Amino acid sequence: MKNIFTFLLVGLSFSAVAQKHKLVKLWETDTIIAVPESVLPVGNMLYVALIDGDPWGVDGKGGIAKIQTNGKVINRYWVHGLNAPKGMAKVGNRLYVADIAEVAVIDIASGKITKRIKVDGAEGLNDVTVSGNGVLYVSDSKKATVWKIENDKPVLYLENMQGVNGLRAVKNDLYIASGKSFVKADMNKKVTPVATLPEGGDGVEPIGNGDFIATAWGGWIYYVSADGKVETMLDTSPQKKNTADIGYDAAKKIIYVPTFFGKTVSAYRLQ
């Protein structure tokens, strides 16, 4: 009986480990990407926001790179003339990019900046997400706010969101990484907690089944279950390799990771 009991315990322990999610590294670019902060996958292309200067400085050094989803760098500086670009969202043939106190609008066909949407009072615009009906939401990490942009007109949407960073619109809800809190705001702006992120939150991406992937800038990638459980899938903090605002291809289950001061973009398959 004792042997059978021991066998069952071992079997259960193995089963629990086997069910955990993990990341399998696929590729990583050379260290030639100029301080990548955010990655947005679109088809077989990755758009990568490059700070390449002061992370909050109006210095004109920022831009956007283009990398194929197989890791081949197509254009290290596809777009010039930004400051410290961070989160991005695609609406039609336009790319919307958070850039300190404005949202830059880029024509994808030409790579030209066609408009800059000024957000009055903003100081640290960080992430951008778009809802199913084309409404944009932008976080301001320095002012603890979230802005709503409709028809290129920004209005204040949420306040007192300390440490607000990553955003993702899913159906009628807005998921928000705010300090160590991962929360959900419904269409009536009621905020409810989802999970606690041990090292804070940066990028957030829905899996499609109610679960999320979240990153902490210092080098952590988490799997966040709908029931609030948080599992650490990757920890590169000992190597001082950052994990900033990720992109996720749900169909291929591939996570694209900008390593910020690591100056690379890497790809992992979620298993």
NUTOR-577597 format. One line per 3 residues: their letters; for each residue x, y, z of N, C-alpha, C, CB. Coordinates in steps of 0.001 Angstrom, whole numbers, plus 500000, padded with zeros to 6 digits. Glycine has a CB too. Layout:
# NUTOR-577597
a) X,Y,Z,X,Y,Z,X,Y,Z,X,Y,Z; ... .
//
This chain:
# NUTOR-577597
mkn) 500833,498793,500000,500000,500000,500000,500868,501258,500000,499057,500005,501222; 501939,501210,500834,502834,502369,500900,503456,502663,499540,503935,502136,501940; 503871,501599,498833,504482,501796,497517,503489,502373,496521,505037,500479,496989 .
ift) 502239,501888,496613,501205,502384,495708,500945,503864,495988,499897,501560,495858; 500858,504216,497288,500616,505604,497693,501742,506513,497204,500479,505704,499225; 502982,506034,497371,504140,506808,496907,504086,507010,495401,505451,506108,497298 .
fll) 503723,505976,494680,503621,506046,493225,502569,507075,492810,503276,504663,492642; 501429,507054,493539,500375,508005,493209,500828,509444,493448,499123,507706,494027; 501544,509670,494559,502048,511010,494855,503012,511490,493781,502734,511031,496215 .
vgl) 503911,510609,493382,504870,510955,492329,504136,511265,491034,505882,509808,492110; 503133,510432,490738,502365,510638,489521,501624,511963,489534,501389,509507,489327; 501006,512298,490681,500303,513571,490797,501271,514732,490687,499541,513645,492116 .
sfs) 502424,514620,491330,503433,515677,491282,503904,515898,489857,504623,515332,492186; 504162,514826,489130,504605,514933,487748,503522,515573,486892,504981,513555,487194; 502252,515152,487150,501148,515699,486380,501037,517201,486571,499844,515025,486771 .
ava) 501205,517662,487828,501097,519094,488107,502181,519873,487382,501182,519356,489611; 503414,519328,487379,504514,519993,486687,504269,519999,485188,505850,519307,487005; 503781,518857,484669,503581,518728,483234,502526,519699,482722,503188,517308,482889 .
qkh) 501581,520090,483580,500505,520976,483156,500929,522435,483148,499308,520801,484052; 502067,522732,483734,502496,524121,483773,502854,524614,482381,503685,524287,484715; 502639,525904,482162,502979,526510,480873,504478,526814,480841,502144,527810,480628 .
klv) 505026,526763,479663,506445,527086,479522,506687,527783,478190,507313,525810,479631; 507842,528390,478083,508242,529081,476864,509449,528384,476251,508558,530564,477151; 509386,528186,474950,510492,527588,474209,511055,528652,473268,510028,526309,473413 .
klw) 512327,528960,473447,512934,530022,472648,513112,529585,471202,514281,530433,473241; 512726,530464,470277,512824,530174,468848,513990,530912,468195,511524,530544,468151; 514142,532185,468506,515232,532958,467922,515427,534259,468701,514951,533256,466430 .
etd) 516547,534902,468433,516824,536224,468995,517696,536981,468006,517520,536120,470398; 517392,538243,467791,518193,539054,466878,519571,539328,467484,517471,540382,466554; 520462,539843,466661,521717,540382,467177,521421,541641,467996,522711,540695,466013 .
tii) 522388,542091,468736,522207,543270,469599,522363,544558,468791,523223,543250,470768; 521440,544723,467842,521495,545870,466934,520202,546675,466954,521786,545404,465518; 519260,546300,467834,517971,546979,467874,518043,548084,468931,516807,545971,468184 .
avp) 517796,549309,468527,518088,550491,469349,517063,550699,470467,518137,551731,468472; 517290,550009,471582,516445,550080,472784,514976,549817,472429,516591,551467,473469; 514657,548556,472103,513277,548205,471748,512379,548152,472978,513241,546858,471023 .
esv) 511266,548889,472935,510350,548946,474075,509073,548139,473839,509991,550389,474377; 508624,548060,472594,507339,547427,472315,507390,546726,470962,506195,548468,472345; 506636,545614,470855,506547,544877,469591,505080,544681,469234,507280,543502,469687 .
lpv) 504741,544960,467972,503387,544731,467469,503457,543824,466243,502682,546079,467121; 502970,542577,466335,502946,541700,465166,501775,542045,464241,502857,540229,465605; 502067,542147,462957,501033,542358,461945,501369,541450,460763,500944,543880,461504 .
gnm) 500610,540388,460581,500926,539427,459526,502285,538802,459782,500898,540103,458143; 503162,538847,458769,504505,538276,458930,505548,539326,459306,504927,537580,457650; 505068,540478,459795,505971,541581,460136,505799,541973,461600,505714,542800,459221 .
lyv) 506917,542356,462204,506905,542907,463555,507286,544383,463482,507875,542123,464494; 506460,545229,464061,506800,546639,464209,507358,546818,465622,505546,547574,463951; 508517,547426,465721,509230,547518,466995,509491,548986,467325,510566,546721,466943 .
ali) 508950,549436,468470,509167,550812,468913,510553,550934,469528,508080,551246,469929; 511319,551907,469030,512702,552120,469450,512820,553434,470222,513650,552123,468228; 513331,553376,471429,513531,554600,472203,514842,555264,471816,513509,554301,473710 .
dgd) 515940,554507,471839,517250,554972,471367,517664,556330,471928,517246,555044,469871; 517306,556592,473170,517668,557862,473796,517113,557858,475207,517128,559087,472980; 516773,559024,475705,516155,559147,477023,514777,558499,476979,516054,560644,477463 .
pwg) 514470,557557,477897,513176,556882,477879,511965,557806,477975,513124,555912,478990; 512167,559027,478488,511072,559998,478561,511490,561345,477978,510611,560176,480012; 512507,561340,477135,513027,562593,476614,512472,562965,475254,514502,562524,476535 .
vdg) 512216,564259,475071,511792,564776,473764,513063,565111,472995,510841,566046,473904; 513653,564088,472395,514966,564261,471776,515001,563900,470291,515972,563431,472506; 513879,563422,469755,513822,563106,468331,514624,561899,467914,514280,564259,467561 .
kgg) 515106,561103,468882,515953,559957,468546,515166,558668,468308,516953,559732,469646; 513912,558659,468674,513128,557425,468587,512650,557098,467186,511949,557517,469490; 512215,555859,467010,511714,555435,465700,511024,554091,465783,512849,555370,464690 .
iak) 510801,553505,464619,510162,552190,464505,511008,551323,463578,508687,552314,463970; 511274,550089,464006,511979,549119,463165,510985,548115,462600,513090,548391,463967; 511402,547431,461529,510603,546338,460957,511448,545064,460957,510116,546688,459501 .
iqt) 510885,544018,461545,511552,542720,461619,510558,541653,461174,512085,542429,463067; 510991,540731,460348,510103,539639,459971,509884,538709,461159,510678,538860,458773; 508788,537955,461112,508467,537076,462232,509422,535892,462349,507057,536571,462095 .
ngk) 510334,535739,461387,511374,534713,461516,512669,535270,462112,511663,534094,460155; 512642,536562,462485,513797,537185,463121,514686,537987,462196,514604,536152,463765; 514395,537975,460898,515213,538735,459954,514886,540224,460059,514990,538232,458507 .
vin) 515913,541028,460300,515724,542474,460413,515598,543064,459011,516904,543139,461193; 514457,543686,458733,514192,544269,457421,514672,545711,457348,512704,544198,457099; 514341,546487,458386,514734,547897,458400,514900,548330,459851,513677,548796,457661 .
ryw) 516113,548620,460242,516392,548988,461641,515784,550332,462001,517897,549024,461891; 515512,551186,461025,514878,552477,461281,513909,552788,460150,515939,553604,461422; 512809,552078,460151,511767,552279,459131,511118,553653,459281,510691,551173,459229 .
vhg) 510922,554070,460533,510360,555393,460825,511338,556164,461702,508965,555275,461524; 511591,557412,461325,512411,558332,462119,511511,559426,462691,513562,558952,461255; 512078,560228,463586,511406,561453,463998,510479,561334,465189,510646,561968,462879 .
lna) 510550,560207,465917,509788,560086,467153,510702,560431,468326,509192,558653,467309; 510157,560460,469519,510960,560801,470706,511290,559562,471516,510220,561815,471588; 510335,559095,472296,510522,557868,473082,509290,556990,472882,510749,558189,474614 .
pkg) 509099,556449,471672,507886,555695,471364,507776,554413,472187,507849,555358,469886; 506536,554087,472526,506308,552886,473334,505199,552062,472695,505942,553257,474804; 504055,551909,473341,503019,551024,472828,502458,551446,471479,501912,550941,473810 .
mak) 501957,550442,470723,501431,550680,469383,500133,549915,469183,502460,550277,468316; 499312,550431,468259,498098,549727,467848,497862,550014,466371,496860,550162,468713; 497297,549042,465670,497008,549197,464240,495512,549387,464038,497514,547970,463435 .
vgn) 495164,550410,463280,493776,550651,462896,493765,550883,461392,493152,551876,463676; 493208,549935,460638,493236,550044,459184,494657,550051,458678,492509,551299,458722; 495008,551065,457892,496379,551172,457357,497227,552150,458150,496345,551601,455895 .
rly) 496803,552406,459394,497525,553364,460221,498044,552700,461497,496622,554554,460569; 499194,553186,461916,499818,552733,463154,499766,553893,464148,501301,552248,462913; 499198,553632,465319,499130,554639,466378,500191,554311,467428,497699,554693,467021 .
vad) 501027,555303,467750,502178,555070,468618,502186,556079,469768,503494,555160,467811; 502218,555571,471009,502319,556456,472180,503717,557059,472227,502008,555682,473504; 503777,558399,472343,505077,559080,472327,505064,560262,473298,505426,559562,470893 .
iae) 505183,559962,474563,505301,560910,475681,504027,561729,475909,506465,561851,475431; 503779,562756,475101,502610,563616,475304,501710,563653,474081,503050,565026,475654; 501967,562764,473149,501161,562709,471935,501115,561292,471409,501713,563659,470864 .
vav) 500182,561070,470509,500089,559785,469825,500387,560040,468354,498672,559117,470024; 501466,559470,467877,501853,559650,466480,501059,558694,465598,503372,559424,466295; 500628,559187,464451,499884,558376,463484,500779,558167,462273,498523,559058,463076 .
idi) 501021,556899,461934,501949,556554,460850,501206,555819,459749,503123,555691,461377; 501394,556250,458532,500851,555543,457375,501724,554321,457114,500787,556473,456112; 501134,553139,457209,501930,551916,457111,502515,551731,455717,501084,550708,457478 .
asg) 501797,552134,454701,502281,551947,453329,503549,552752,453058,501197,552342,452332; 503609,553974,453570,504736,554862,453269,505751,554963,454404,504222,556235,452944; 505327,554634,455637,506197,554816,456785,506332,556271,457215,507546,554262,456480 .
kit) 505417,557114,456769,505461,558539,457096,504549,558852,458285,505051,559383,455874; 505017,559766,459139,504174,560268,460221,503209,561283,459614,505035,560909,461380; 501912,560975,459668,500917,561829,459021,500222,562772,459989,499890,560980,458330 .
kri) 500313,562455,461290,499599,563272,462272,500177,563020,463652,498080,562967,462254; 500070,564004,464513,500440,563842,465915,499266,564337,466750,501768,564624,466265; 498652,563408,467464,497494,563746,468296,497999,564205,469666,496516,562520,468436 .
kvd) 497831,565473,469951,498275,566020,471230,497294,565603,472324,498397,567571,471161; 497833,565151,473441,497012,564801,474597,497335,565808,475693,497272,563314,475076; 496446,566757,475881,496693,567867,476805,496933,567375,478228,495518,568839,476786 .
gae) 498053,567797,478798,498385,567435,480170,499120,566117,480315,497154,567383,480971; 499232,565360,479238,499924,564071,479310,501426,564285,479464,499630,563223,478053; 502068,563370,480193,503508,563465,480412,504238,562158,480153,503779,563915,481813 .
gln) 503504,561041,480189,504181,559752,480043,503328,558717,479353,504596,559235,481382; 502845,559043,478147,502013,558083,477421,502823,556813,477170,501499,558688,476076; 502194,555673,477410,502968,554435,477433,502406,553362,476503,503026,553900,478839 .
dvt) 501252,552806,476824,500726,551738,475978,499478,552205,475239,500412,550489,476818; 499197,551527,474127,498023,551822,473304,497325,550513,472973,498420,552589,471999; 496000,550536,473018,495227,549388,472564,494008,549905,471814,494808,548472,473760 .
vsg) 493433,549067,470975,492260,549467,470204,491148,548454,470432,492596,549587,468691; 489940,548956,470619,488777,548092,470812,488271,547606,469457,487652,548840,471579; 487302,546706,469510,486755,546153,468274,486073,547174,467386,485792,545079,468598 .
ngv) 485609,548274,467979,484954,549315,467173,485874,550489,466865,483721,549822,467888; 487173,550280,467038,488149,551270,466600,488460,552379,467581,487686,551871,465369; 488021,552242,468828,488326,553248,469850,489676,552917,470476,487204,553306,470942 .
lyv) 490524,553934,470606,491852,553759,471187,491839,554101,472671,492879,554627,470452; 492671,553390,473429,492902,553699,474833,494415,553798,475034,492259,552610,475781; 494844,554829,475770,496265,555094,475962,496541,555332,477443,496720,556312,475115 .
sds) 497549,554664,477965,497919,554865,479371,498951,555987,479494,498477,553555,479981; 498861,556717,480606,499860,557726,480950,500459,557320,482296,499231,559182,481007; 501643,556743,482252,502266,556207,483459,502635,557288,484460,503493,555424,483096 .
kka) 502966,558471,483977,503386,559540,484888,502205,560255,485545,504234,560548,484141; 501061,560264,484875,499899,560954,485434,498855,559988,486006,499260,561822,484369; 499144,558672,485956,498240,557655,486510,496847,557725,485891,498135,557814,488023 .
tvw) 496819,557915,484571,495546,558062,483870,495485,557163,482638,495329,559522,483466; 494266,556983,482156,494032,556325,480870,493165,557250,480033,493354,554917,481051; 493586,557448,478791,492858,558315,477860,492114,557474,476828,493825,559296,477157 .
kie) 491000,557992,476395,490208,557383,475317,490293,558298,474099,488705,557158,475756; 490612,557719,472952,490720,558520,471727,489745,557976,470693,492180,558509,471170; 488812,558820,470319,487810,558459,469306,487783,559548,468251,486390,558267,469943 .
ndk) 487885,559138,466983,487978,560107,465884,489146,561069,466099,486663,560898,465751; 490237,560524,466604,491477,561267,466849,491329,562377,467888,491969,561861,465560; 490295,562282,468747,490085,563271,469801,490209,562599,471171,488696,563953,469649 .
pvl) 491222,562979,471972,491411,562339,473282,490527,562947,474372,492866,562443,473701; 490006,562071,475238,489283,562508,476430,489777,561657,477594,487718,562382,476246; 489810,562241,478776,490246,561509,479957,489235,560414,480270,490420,562460,481168 .
yle) 489734,559191,480499,488849,558046,480706,488913,557507,482133,489199,556944,479732; 490123,557253,482655,490299,556755,484016,491382,557554,484727,490653,555254,484009; 491198,557751,486033,492187,558448,486845,492615,557579,488026,491626,559792,487342 .
nmq) 493658,558031,488713,494143,557369,489933,494538,555908,489695,493074,557434,491016; 495138,555661,488548,495617,554320,488205,497133,554299,488403,495228,553929,486724; 497546,554181,489657,498965,554293,489989,499802,553220,489283,499157,554191,491502 .
gvn) 500877,553670,488639,501767,552753,487939,501181,552173,486670,502148,551650,488841; 500157,552806,486119,499489,552251,484936,500464,552108,483772,498305,553139,484523; 500353,550989,483086,501263,550711,481973,500509,549968,480871,502490,549881,482453 .
glr) 500617,548634,480852,500050,547863,479758,498533,547879,479723,500522,546461,479843; 497993,547948,478496,496549,547933,478270,496206,546906,477199,496040,549337,477858; 495030,546311,477321,494511,545506,476222,492988,545489,476281,495078,544065,476275 .
avk) 492367,545913,475170,490907,545891,475060,490474,544505,474599,490396,546991,474073; 489541,543920,475332,488979,542614,474980,487463,542728,475086,489536,541466,475916; 486798,542653,473933,485338,542840,473865,484974,544182,474505,484584,541661,474582 .
ndl) 484143,544185,475550,483722,545446,476175,484569,545843,477376,482288,545344,476600; 485617,545093,477633,486433,545330,478817,487824,545841,478446,486547,544053,479639; 488410,546571,479389,489773,547064,479230,490611,546471,480355,489827,548636,479242 .
yia) 491606,545675,479991,492501,545064,480976,493720,545952,481137,492918,543623,480552; 494114,546141,482407,495106,547159,482727,496134,546618,483720,494424,548413,483294; 497410,546796,483389,498484,546549,484350,498764,547874,485042,499784,545969,483651 .
sgk) 498489,547915,486347,498619,549148,487112,499424,548851,488374,497220,549747,487465; 500713,549168,488331,501596,548758,489412,501665,547242,489463,501117,549327,490761; 501462,546669,490643,501438,545210,490764,500036,544641,490566,501975,544791,492123 .
sfv) 499078,545510,490317,497694,545072,490130,497382,544881,488653,496721,546085,490748; 496755,543750,488344,496222,543518,487013,494709,543550,487160,496732,542149,486393; 494063,544528,486515,492644,544778,486753,491871,544824,485443,492454,546085,487522 .
kad) 490557,544820,485590,489658,544913,484439,488690,546064,484666,488886,543574,484212; 488554,546941,483664,487572,548014,483709,486487,547702,482684,488233,549409,483432; 485224,547654,483132,484152,547361,482189,483700,548639,481488,482964,546694,482908 .
mnk) 482701,548524,480653,482272,549664,479840,481690,550799,480683,481246,549212,478820; 481331,550496,481938,480862,551532,482856,481992,552073,483733,479745,550985,483733; 483213,551673,483406,484431,552094,484104,484530,551545,485520,484498,553594,484149 .
kvt) 483803,550478,485783,483944,549788,487064,485201,548926,487014,482680,548919,487382; 486103,549140,487967,487393,548447,487984,487353,547308,489001,488546,549434,488314; 487689,546099,488533,487738,544930,489421,489096,544254,489277,486582,543925,489098 .
pva) 489623,543693,490372,490934,543037,490308,490873,541701,489575,491480,542825,491713; 491948,541381,488874,492093,540089,488206,493180,539269,488887,492421,540280,486708; 494349,539890,489091,495487,539169,489676,496490,540171,490227,496163,538243,488624 .
tlp) 497439,539651,490997,498561,540438,491479,499824,539966,490780,498703,540329,493020; 500549,540896,490170,501782,540570,489459,502957,540848,490393,501909,541393,488127; 503733,539829,490732,504761,539962,491785,505752,541092,491580,505519,538695,491894 .
egg) 506139,541334,490326,507148,542365,490051,506576,543526,489250,508325,541760,489300; 505253,543664,489273,504620,544729,488503,504331,544287,487084,505496,545967,488491; 503667,545153,486320,503259,544793,484966,503738,545782,483928,501770,544679,484893 .
dgv) 504043,545255,482748,504404,546083,481592,503469,545721,480445,505911,545878,481181; 503830,544733,479631,502959,544321,478545,501930,543306,479007,503775,543749,477410; 500727,543348,478415,499688,542352,478681,499071,541925,477357,498597,542915,479649 .
epi) 498885,540613,477208,498325,540079,475972,497343,538951,476297,499451,539572,475030; 496138,538995,475712,495175,537917,475938,495540,536662,475151,493771,538377,475558; 495327,535518,475786,495542,534233,475119,494376,533911,474198,495729,533109,476151 .
gng) 493178,534323,474627,491978,534039,473846,490995,533151,474579,492352,533398,472548; 491403,532639,475726,490540,531759,476516,490222,532341,477890,491194,530399,476679; 490469,533645,478045,490280,534294,479339,491570,534469,480111,489314,533510,480164 .
dfi) 492619,533763,479702,493927,533882,480336,494757,534958,479636,494667,532528,480313; 495835,535381,480301,496695,536427,479758,498168,536067,479924,496400,537766,480438; 498988,536683,479098,500427,536737,479311,500731,538154,479766,501241,536345,478007 .
ata) 501566,538279,480779,501969,539600,481260,503474,539613,481490,501210,539975,482564; 504059,540775,481307,505494,540910,481567,505738,541935,482662,506246,541311,480284; 506869,541804,483310,507409,542848,484182,508725,543276,483555,507603,542344,485682 .
wgg) 508944,544562,483483,510064,545130,482725,511416,544564,483146,510080,546631,482882; 511565,544202,484414,512855,543750,484922,513297,542381,484449,512818,543747,486377; 512428,541649,483722,512868,540370,483171,511950,539192,483436,514190,540054,483699 .
wiy) 510676,539450,483754,509756,538363,484074,508613,538296,483064,509200,538538,485489; 508252,537057,482692,507059,536828,481881,506158,535867,482648,507424,536258,480459; 504897,536261,482809,503939,535502,483598,502815,534941,482727,503359,536378,484702 .
yvs) 502295,533804,483168,501021,533309,482637,499978,533605,483708,501079,531749,482278; 498961,534379,483341,497927,534784,484294,496620,534088,483929,497746,536337,484305; 496173,533200,484773,494923,532482,484533,493731,533366,484865,494873,531187,485360 .
adg) 492590,533048,484264,491381,533840,484480,490963,533861,485942,490249,533300,483635; 491360,532826,486682,490997,532764,488104,491984,533520,489000,490915,531311,488552; 492963,534205,488384,493883,535035,489144,495204,534386,489499,493232,535462,490371 .
kve) 495374,533104,489170,496646,532450,489459,497728,532971,488516,496512,530914,489334; 498916,533172,489064,500039,533723,488291,501201,532744,488320,500480,535108,488850; 501685,532412,487147,502790,531457,487004,503954,532141,486283,502330,530177,486224 .
tml) 505133,532086,486838,506310,532655,486190,506846,531683,485148,507402,532992,487230; 506843,532105,483880,507334,531250,482803,508777,531567,482429,506449,531392,481583; 509201,532795,482687,510557,533203,482305,511065,534242,483291,510587,533765,480854 .
dts) 512320,534106,483677,512970,535077,484548,514381,535312,484033,512987,534591,486030; 514555,536425,483342,515877,536785,482826,516493,537914,483647,515782,537198,481349; 515932,538172,484826,516476,539247,485667,517915,538994,486108,515607,539429,486887 .
pqk) 518327,537729,486360,519736,537527,486722,520702,537955,485622,519974,536073,487058; 520256,537856,484368,521084,538278,483235,520884,539764,482915,520761,537427,481999; 520011,540422,483699,519682,541835,483498,519182,542086,482079,520905,542714,483788 .
knt) 518381,541127,481589,517769,541275,480272,516294,541576,480468,517971,539993,479398; 515890,542739,479987,514527,543208,480206,513500,542453,479365,514441,544681,479904; 512271,542511,479827,511129,541978,479082,510069,543075,479096,510582,540613,479711 .
adi) 510052,543882,478059,509184,545059,478036,507816,544706,477443,509842,546201,477227; 507294,545542,476559,505924,545410,476058,505872,544401,474904,505380,546786,475595; 505483,543180,475235,505509,542076,474276,504423,542196,473207,505356,540762,475005 .
gyd) 504652,541452,472113,503613,541192,471127,503300,539716,471150,504043,541650,469708; 502069,539354,470774,501666,537945,470825,500872,537574,469585,500838,537659,472090; 501274,536475,468941,500538,535902,467815,499745,534724,468359,501503,535459,466640 .
aak) 498442,534928,468555,497609,533902,469182,497486,532654,468315,496229,534459,469475; 497472,532821,466997,497327,531675,466107,498541,530751,466185,497120,532147,464671; 499725,531331,466264,500959,530546,466314,501473,530333,467731,502024,531220,465495 .
kii) 500840,530995,468703,501246,530930,470113,502709,531350,470292,501037,529506,470662; 503068,532434,469612,504439,532951,469692,504427,534318,470360,505086,533040,468282; 505319,534484,471332,505495,535735,472054,506765,536411,471535,505572,535494,473600 .
yvp) 506655,537694,471209,507800,538464,470730,508191,539456,471822,507474,539202,469381; 509447,539376,472257,509885,540088,473450,510938,541150,473119,510441,539101,474472; 510633,542432,473372,511661,543471,473248,512474,543520,474544,511017,544871,472940 .
tff) 513772,543469,474443,514615,543374,475648,515187,544719,476095,515753,542409,475397; 514676,545805,475544,515021,547152,475984,516538,547370,475972,514463,547407,477388; 517177,547486,477131,518616,547720,477153,519418,546534,476621,519058,548038,478559 .
gkt) 518760,545369,476465,519424,544226,475837,519616,544407,474345,518637,542971,476089; 518849,545338,473756,518963,545720,472334,518719,544554,471377,520339,546301,472067; 517800,543663,471763,517409,542567,470885,515894,542409,470941,518122,541242,471286 .
vsa) 515378,541647,469981,514012,541130,470050,514127,539614,469976,513090,541711,468888; 513416,538923,470852,513456,537464,470857,512050,536908,470713,514115,536936,472146; 511968,535643,470296,510677,534979,470085,510635,533686,470877,510432,534699,468581 .
yrl) 509486,533445,471515,509260,532225,472297,507918,531629,471915,509315,532516,473824; 507877,530305,471861,506596,529635,471663,506001,529264,473016,506761,528375,470773; 504730,529559,473180,504028,529219,474410,503550,527773,474355,502842,530175,474642 .
q) 503911,527002,475358,503478,525605,475432,502792,525342,476769,504681,524646,475243 .
//
